Amino acid sequence: MNPVTSSILQRLVGRDGFVSGGELCRELHITRSAVWKHVAQLREAGYAIEAVTGRGYRLAGLTGVPVAEEVLPLLETTRIGRSFSFLGTTDSTNLQARAIARDGAAEGSVVVADSQTGGRGRMRRAWSSPPGVNLYCSIVLRPPVPTVRVPEIPLVAAAAIHEAIGSECPALQIFVKWPNDILCGGRKLCGILCEMESEPDFTHFVVVGFGLNVNLDPVPEELQGIATSLRIEAGAAFSRARLLAAVLNRFERIYDEWLGNSDLGFLLPRLERHAWLQGKAVRIEQFDRIIAGTVSGLSPQGHLLLLGEDGGLTAVSSGEAHLQSINDQSRPA
């Protein structure tokens, strides 16, 4: 979207009623004919715009695409999302966010894409990123905390995304699966990937990336039984712009609260109440070993607490969690 078209859209979004063509001409220093051409481009992009002689133009419907013009009016944040970049297609929003972070991008800068050609999840797994249906977003953070606290951030993000989905889709039962997934019915709705660049005693930046399946329907064959989407679960389509704004609004609030605390203690009640693994027998696969036990909760540092057969408690800081219980074998971990 070129700057003039974007400016017209912003003015229409910010007005409940009509915006006169003359007003747009004066503000943007263009002719009425040019205004009409930009309005036509917006209509081609899916925006419902009424035109009434003598009154001007009125926006009758948004597209739900997570562009700045639709997301920013919904933000309640002071810095998260205030620097906003939307890309039609990119390799990975995390890679783009890391690049702008190295160039000095401010904390809260956001990169969003309509599709990704190289989307990634944890363990470098590919993340399916088709256009027009999902949210792919990365946030640049510069947390002024000891580097040892940075691994807590995925659960901060998970809490924000969980709360945002709950606000937009209150009928759905959704869960947080340690350490970085959001599930519905045992299938993945959202994955979170946090990456940082740091020195032993200083964090240069952290990139929080997430992919949220919104209007994906059907799920690709290779992900059947593993992934799902809000549309599939709720039976309705959702505005990606509205969902993204809901996530960013909640993320800033929870992130700021986390900065004001010494650990995740303030979040533990919510995280444990909606924990997919709580009370379940699991095995945690790490690079060099497997740890088995029953999940009894989370530590204030975000470690998974496992109760072993000997009654001992083990705090696990990372790994891939898989359900062990026979009753749960049909539900993907």
Disulfide bonds with the S-S distance in Angstrom:
none
